[in-house]
Amino acid sequence: MNSLEQANQLSGLASTNLCDLVRQSVNRHKDQAEDLKVDLVFQYEKDPILGFVDSQKIVQVIDTFISNALKFSHRHQAVEIFVGRHPNRLPMVMVKDHGQGIPHAEHERIFDPFYQTNGEPHRKFSGLGIGLAMAKEIITAHGGELWFDSSPGTGSTFTFTVQNPG
């Protein structure tokens, strides 16, 4: 079974503090951010943000979001990571970069397996183009939603929600 097929296979669902998972991911990416001269800015609401998740799968999504944001950010810019509640009260994780953005013509295909954007910075980094497709599968399996907002020249914001515990 390949990675994409396994993406919607959840195990160990539990009430989990998403801030803890994001904090761990931010710490794992600090060296990469430093090498790329990009600041990681992590913000979260005061109260714990609990989601009913398979922690290992959600960490894959968070790592994909942060890694992509770092790859496509301009030097001396920030990648902003926020954990809080969406207006619909669901737990939410948002990662925003200030890079080149995604051309509108590519928006419909961004979650297609093996699809990669044609932007110049992308050619500097290897990858298979399955990260966002896998992230979409994982979040859908959790009963959540995943979306993005992006315009050329302004960067991209990727956001997901998951279900509340109980």
Backbone as CSV, one residue per row, in Angstrom:
resi,resn,N_x,N_y,N_z,CA_x,CA_y,CA_z,C_x,C_y,C_z
1,MET,0.856,-1.181,0.000,0.000,0.000,0.000,0.901,1.242,0.000
2,ASN,0.669,2.164,-0.921,1.522,3.340,-0.977,1.066,4.416,0.011
3,SER,1.871,5.456,0.120,1.618,6.517,1.103,0.261,7.177,0.931
4,LEU,-0.131,7.431,-0.326,-1.427,8.077,-0.549,-2.577,7.175,-0.133
5,GLU,-2.445,5.878,-0.383,-3.501,4.947,0.024,-3.588,4.834,1.537
6,GLN,-2.455,4.987,2.217,-2.427,4.883,3.672,-2.873,6.174,4.361
7,ALA,-2.941,7.265,3.623,-3.247,8.566,4.223,-4.583,8.576,4.948
8,ASN,-5.560,7.843,4.433,-6.878,7.876,5.078,-7.086,6.720,6.052
9,GLN,-6.020,5.997,6.374,-6.070,4.916,7.361,-5.683,5.499,8.721
10,LEU,-6.649,5.822,9.538,-6.380,6.446,10.832,-6.314,5.389,11.920
11,SER,-5.428,5.630,12.884,-5.367,4.751,14.059,-5.006,5.608,15.264
12,GLY,-5.393,5.165,16.412,-5.042,5.890,17.632,-5.666,7.259,17.742
13,LEU,-6.895,7.416,17.267,-7.572,8.708,17.414,-7.728,9.035,18.893
14,ALA,-7.357,10.252,19.253,-7.437,10.662,20.651,-7.555,12.174,20.730
15,SER,-8.048,12.636,21.862,-8.080,14.070,22.145,-6.632,14.533,22.311
16,THR,-6.218,15.474,21.469,-4.815,15.878,21.413,-4.719,17.394,21.351
17,ASN,-3.762,17.955,22.089,-3.507,19.386,22.046,-2.729,19.698,20.766
18,LEU,-3.369,20.364,19.824,-2.731,20.678,18.551,-1.540,21.613,18.720
19,CYS,-1.557,22.446,19.744,-0.420,23.340,19.992,0.851,22.536,20.232
20,ASP,0.722,21.422,20.960,1.890,20.581,21.227,2.439,19.984,19.937
21,LEU,1.551,19.495,19.078,1.999,18.907,17.814,2.674,19.951,16.930
22,VAL,2.091,21.137,16.855,2.665,22.198,16.026,3.998,22.659,16.609
23,ARG,4.082,22.797,17.910,5.333,23.213,18.557,6.462,22.233,18.209
24,GLN,6.166,20.937,18.252,7.175,19.930,17.912,7.619,20.072,16.453
25,SER,6.675,20.315,15.577,6.997,20.484,14.163,7.830,21.746,13.938
26,VAL,7.453,22.826,14.587,8.227,24.070,14.478,9.663,23.814,14.928
27,ASN,9.835,23.121,16.038,11.184,22.825,16.532,11.978,21.974,15.541
28,ARG,11.329,21.020,14.888,12.010,20.186,13.891,12.453,21.000,12.677
29,HIS,11.766,22.082,12.379,12.068,22.875,11.180,12.953,24.093,11.455
30,LYS,13.371,24.295,12.702,14.162,25.498,13.026,15.473,25.570,12.247
31,ASP,16.177,24.445,12.125,17.448,24.464,11.395,17.237,24.787,9.920
32,GLN,16.221,24.187,9.319,15.916,24.470,7.917,15.574,25.949,7.742
33,ALA,14.786,26.494,8.654,14.419,27.913,8.583,15.660,28.794,8.698
34,GLU,16.533,28.434,9.614,17.765,29.211,9.795,18.622,29.159,8.531
35,ASP,18.768,27.972,7.947,19.550,27.826,6.713,18.972,28.668,5.580
36,LEU,17.654,28.750,5.511,16.983,29.503,4.450,16.795,30.981,4.796
37,LYS,17.219,31.360,5.995,17.089,32.745,6.477,15.628,33.197,6.498
38,VAL,14.776,32.315,7.036,13.347,32.586,7.176,12.997,32.444,8.654
39,ASP,12.221,33.380,9.176,11.790,33.317,10.574,10.535,32.464,10.698
40,LEU,10.498,31.619,11.728,9.285,30.870,12.063,8.608,31.586,13.222
41,VAL,7.380,32.022,13.030,6.626,32.731,14.061,5.427,31.860,14.431
42,PHE,5.419,31.358,15.662,4.365,30.454,16.123,3.491,31.181,17.132
43,GLN,2.200,31.271,16.835,1.234,31.905,17.730,0.080,30.951,17.972
44,TYR,-0.513,31.060,19.152,-1.625,30.172,19.490,-2.492,30.833,20.542
45,GLU,-3.729,30.369,20.604,-4.648,30.879,21.614,-4.208,30.391,22.989
46,LYS,-4.604,31.132,24.008,-4.182,30.833,25.375,-4.647,29.459,25.848
47,ASP,-5.893,29.140,25.592,-6.429,27.851,26.031,-5.956,26.740,25.101
48,PRO,-5.801,25.519,25.635,-5.415,24.401,24.765,-6.433,24.227,23.634
49,ILE,-5.932,23.942,22.458,-6.782,23.687,21.295,-6.753,22.178,21.059
50,LEU,-7.814,21.527,21.504,-7.882,20.072,21.424,-8.622,19.634,20.170
51,GLY,-8.046,18.659,19.488,-8.692,18.043,18.337,-8.727,16.543,18.527
52,PHE,-9.682,15.896,17.890,-9.793,14.437,17.947,-9.059,13.901,16.724
53,VAL,-7.790,13.499,16.916,-6.914,13.222,15.778,-6.038,11.992,15.985
54,ASP,-5.539,11.504,14.869,-4.430,10.556,14.818,-3.183,11.441,14.773
55,SER,-2.486,11.547,15.882,-1.369,12.497,16.002,-0.320,12.322,14.915
56,GLN,0.037,11.083,14.607,1.069,10.855,13.592,0.648,11.399,12.233
57,LYS,-0.595,11.223,11.881,-1.078,11.708,10.581,-1.152,13.236,10.553
58,ILE,-1.619,13.824,11.642,-1.722,15.288,11.692,-0.335,15.924,11.656
59,VAL,0.640,15.291,12.287,2.014,15.793,12.231,2.510,15.801,10.781
60,GLN,2.145,14.795,9.990,2.523,14.781,8.571,1.979,16.014,7.856
61,VAL,0.737,16.369,8.142,0.121,17.535,7.503,0.841,18.809,7.938
62,ILE,1.063,18.954,9.227,1.740,20.149,9.744,3.139,20.263,9.149
63,ASP,3.875,19.145,9.135,5.225,19.155,8.563,5.201,19.545,7.084
64,THR,4.231,19.042,6.343,4.108,19.396,4.923,3.861,20.887,4.763
65,PHE,2.927,21.428,5.532,2.623,22.862,5.444,3.859,23.708,5.747
66,ILE,4.550,23.398,6.854,5.703,24.211,7.257,6.846,24.052,6.259
67,SER,7.125,22.829,5.853,8.205,22.587,4.895,7.956,23.329,3.583
68,ASN,6.742,23.239,3.061,6.416,23.958,1.824,6.527,25.464,2.011
69,ALA,6.035,25.966,3.126,6.107,27.412,3.381,7.557,27.880,3.415
70,LEU,8.426,27.097,4.037,9.842,27.461,4.081,10.454,27.439,2.684
71,LYS,10.141,26.426,1.904,10.694,26.301,0.551,10.319,27.484,-0.331
72,PHE,9.099,27.963,-0.185,8.608,28.977,-1.108,8.660,30.395,-0.552
73,SER,9.196,30.565,0.646,9.309,31.898,1.236,10.554,32.611,0.726
74,HIS,10.465,33.917,0.697,11.629,34.729,0.371,12.501,34.855,1.617
75,ARG,13.788,35.011,1.399,14.717,35.206,2.521,14.291,36.425,3.347
76,HIS,14.576,36.334,4.627,14.316,37.419,5.582,12.827,37.744,5.712
77,GLN,11.992,36.780,5.383,10.558,36.898,5.600,10.172,35.927,6.710
78,ALA,8.930,35.959,7.099,8.456,35.068,8.163,7.476,34.049,7.606
79,VAL,7.511,32.873,8.207,6.451,31.891,8.042,5.666,31.962,9.338
80,GLU,4.388,32.289,9.228,3.540,32.448,10.405,2.689,31.201,10.590
81,ILE,2.719,30.664,11.806,1.960,29.467,12.136,1.021,29.824,13.275
82,PHE,-0.264,29.507,13.106,-1.259,29.851,14.117,-2.119,28.635,14.429
83,VAL,-2.349,28.410,15.719,-3.274,27.370,16.175,-4.367,28.062,16.976
84,GLY,-5.596,27.808,16.610,-6.716,28.436,17.312,-8.020,27.774,16.924
85,ARG,-9.079,28.548,16.998,-10.401,28.045,16.626,-10.912,28.823,15.422
86,HIS,-11.413,28.096,14.472,-12.068,28.687,13.312,-13.355,29.346,13.820
87,PRO,-13.916,30.316,13.101,-15.191,30.904,13.543,-16.300,29.870,13.768
88,ASN,-16.200,28.698,13.114,-17.200,27.649,13.346,-16.892,26.832,14.604
89,ARG,-15.885,27.249,15.357,-15.467,26.667,16.647,-14.654,25.381,16.513
90,LEU,-14.332,24.960,15.312,-13.498,23.778,15.146,-12.027,24.135,15.356
91,PRO,-11.236,23.192,15.868,-9.798,23.417,16.002,-9.192,23.666,14.614
92,MET,-8.260,24.621,14.553,-7.715,25.063,13.274,-6.207,25.261,13.369
93,VAL,-5.504,24.890,12.306,-4.077,25.179,12.157,-3.910,25.912,10.836
94,MET,-3.145,27.016,10.878,-2.945,27.842,9.694,-1.451,28.126,9.537
95,VAL,-0.941,27.991,8.314,0.463,28.292,8.014,0.487,29.258,6.837
96,LYS,1.130,30.405,7.059,1.161,31.472,6.050,2.607,31.795,5.699
97,ASP,2.871,31.863,4.399,4.195,32.316,3.963,4.046,33.625,3.199
98,HIS,5.168,34.261,2.968,5.186,35.524,2.229,6.066,35.354,0.995
99,GLY,5.843,34.256,0.290,6.647,33.933,-0.881,5.989,34.360,-2.170
100,GLN,6.268,33.584,-3.208,5.823,33.947,-4.557,4.342,33.733,-4.784
101,GLY,3.700,32.914,-3.977,2.289,32.606,-4.191,2.103,31.573,-5.286
102,ILE,0.886,31.131,-5.438,0.551,30.103,-6.425,-0.282,30.753,-7.523
103,PRO,0.147,30.627,-8.774,-0.631,31.216,-9.869,-2.068,30.688,-9.868
104,HIS,-3.007,31.559,-10.155,-4.425,31.183,-10.140,-4.711,29.992,-11.053
105,ALA,-4.007,29.897,-12.161,-4.231,28.799,-13.103,-3.884,27.438,-12.501
106,GLU,-3.107,27.430,-11.427,-2.692,26.173,-10.807,-3.511,25.820,-9.569
107,HIS,-4.409,26.684,-9.157,-5.176,26.448,-7.925,-5.956,25.138,-7.961
108,GLU,-6.587,24.827,-9.079,-7.427,23.627,-9.146,-6.627,22.337,-9.032
109,ARG,-5.347,22.373,-9.360,-4.542,21.148,-9.394,-3.630,20.982,-8.188
110,ILE,-3.598,21.936,-7.303,-2.604,21.945,-6.229,-2.675,20.707,-5.326
111,PHE,-3.839,20.091,-5.195,-3.973,18.893,-4.359,-3.938,17.595,-5.173
112,ASP,-3.666,17.694,-6.470,-3.551,16.492,-7.299,-2.260,15.751,-6.962
113,PRO,-2.316,14.420,-6.852,-1.094,13.651,-6.587,-0.045,13.888,-7.677
114,PHE,1.192,14.082,-7.255,2.368,14.248,-8.117,2.394,15.564,-8.881
115,TYR,1.446,16.464,-8.594,1.453,17.764,-9.259,2.428,18.684,-8.547
116,GLN,3.231,19.391,-9.329,4.157,20.366,-8.771,4.011,21.666,-9.540
117,THR,4.080,22.767,-8.798,3.973,24.060,-9.467,5.225,24.300,-10.294
118,ASN,5.118,25.222,-11.224,6.235,25.493,-12.130,7.102,26.654,-11.686
119,GLY,6.864,27.202,-10.497,7.607,28.371,-10.043,9.093,28.117,-9.898
120,GLU,9.885,29.116,-10.153,11.347,29.020,-10.091,11.870,28.497,-8.754
121,PRO,11.386,28.988,-7.599,11.930,28.475,-6.340,11.720,26.978,-6.182
122,HIS,10.676,26.443,-6.776,10.391,25.019,-6.628,11.527,24.171,-7.180
123,ARG,12.171,24.631,-8.221,13.225,23.841,-8.851,14.436,23.687,-7.942
124,LYS,14.539,24.470,-6.912,15.657,24.381,-5.977,15.497,23.224,-5.006
125,PHE,14.316,22.644,-4.909,14.032,21.625,-3.908,13.471,20.377,-4.562
126,SER,13.893,19.240,-4.039,13.358,17.986,-4.564,12.027,17.678,-3.892
127,GLY,11.284,16.807,-4.497,10.012,16.386,-3.934,9.232,15.602,-4.962
128,LEU,8.276,14.833,-4.488,7.471,14.002,-5.376,6.146,14.640,-5.751
129,GLY,5.754,15.684,-5.037,4.466,16.305,-5.319,3.292,15.565,-4.706
130,ILE,3.549,14.820,-3.616,2.439,14.106,-2.976,2.064,14.691,-1.620
131,GLY,2.847,15.628,-1.113,2.609,16.164,0.227,1.232,16.766,0.415
132,LEU,0.823,17.651,-0.484,-0.483,18.295,-0.333,-1.625,17.334,-0.632
133,ALA,-1.424,16.419,-1.581,-2.458,15.411,-1.855,-2.661,14.531,-0.624
134,MET,-1.551,14.143,0.011,-1.643,13.320,1.212,-2.292,14.110,2.350
135,ALA,-1.917,15.375,2.493,-2.504,16.220,3.537,-4.020,16.300,3.370
136,LYS,-4.471,16.489,2.150,-5.916,16.579,1.875,-6.616,15.276,2.267
137,GLU,-6.033,14.136,1.923,-6.605,12.831,2.281,-6.684,12.662,3.798
138,ILE,-5.619,13.037,4.484,-5.566,12.888,5.944,-6.642,13.736,6.608
139,ILE,-6.737,14.990,6.211,-7.715,15.888,6.836,-9.136,15.444,6.508
140,THR,-9.382,15.014,5.292,-10.708,14.504,4.927,-11.062,13.287,5.774
141,ALA,-10.102,12.384,5.988,-10.338,11.195,6.817,-10.674,11.574,8.256
142,HIS,-10.179,12.721,8.708,-10.473,13.222,10.057,-11.817,13.950,10.130
143,GLY,-12.516,14.067,9.022,-13.779,14.802,9.015,-13.574,16.299,9.044
144,GLY,-12.375,16.731,8.683,-12.059,18.155,8.679,-12.055,18.727,7.275
145,GLU,-11.606,19.955,7.178,-11.500,20.634,5.890,-10.106,21.202,5.746
146,LEU,-9.632,21.268,4.510,-8.333,21.854,4.195,-8.533,22.787,3.010
147,TRP,-7.974,23.988,3.107,-8.098,24.947,2.011,-6.889,25.866,2.018
148,PHE,-6.781,26.645,0.952,-5.680,27.603,0.871,-6.149,28.868,0.193
149,ASP,-5.382,29.914,0.428,-5.598,31.203,-0.211,-4.239,31.641,-0.724
150,SER,-4.155,31.998,-1.982,-2.864,32.375,-2.540,-3.052,33.248,-3.763
151,SER,-2.179,34.226,-3.881,-2.125,35.075,-5.063,-0.663,35.294,-5.403
152,PRO,-0.338,35.336,-6.684,1.048,35.579,-7.066,1.584,36.860,-6.432
153,GLY,2.768,36.746,-5.872,3.433,37.893,-5.271,3.074,38.168,-3.829
154,THR,2.064,37.482,-3.285,1.664,37.765,-1.898,1.851,36.584,-0.960
155,GLY,2.192,35.429,-1.487,2.365,34.256,-0.634,1.114,33.408,-0.570
156,SER,1.170,32.419,0.316,0.079,31.449,0.447,-0.243,31.200,1.906
157,THR,-1.506,30.914,2.172,-1.955,30.518,3.502,-2.692,29.197,3.367
158,PHE,-2.187,28.174,4.054,-2.825,26.861,4.079,-3.421,26.656,5.457
159,THR,-4.668,26.197,5.489,-5.418,26.057,6.738,-6.140,24.722,6.754
160,PHE,-6.214,24.117,7.951,-7.078,22.952,8.101,-7.807,23.008,9.425
161,THR,-8.961,22.356,9.445,-9.715,22.159,10.680,-9.877,20.659,10.892
162,VAL,-10.070,20.285,12.152,-10.381,18.903,12.523,-11.545,18.942,13.500
163,GLN,-12.027,17.781,13.869,-13.170,17.695,14.769,-12.761,17.928,16.223
164,ASN,-13.696,18.451,16.994,-13.519,18.579,18.435,-13.590,17.191,19.071
165,PRO,-12.921,16.985,20.212,-13.070,15.717,20.922,-14.510,15.558,21.418
166,GLY,-14.934,14.312,21.509,-16.261,14.031,22.077,-17.306,14.350,21.136
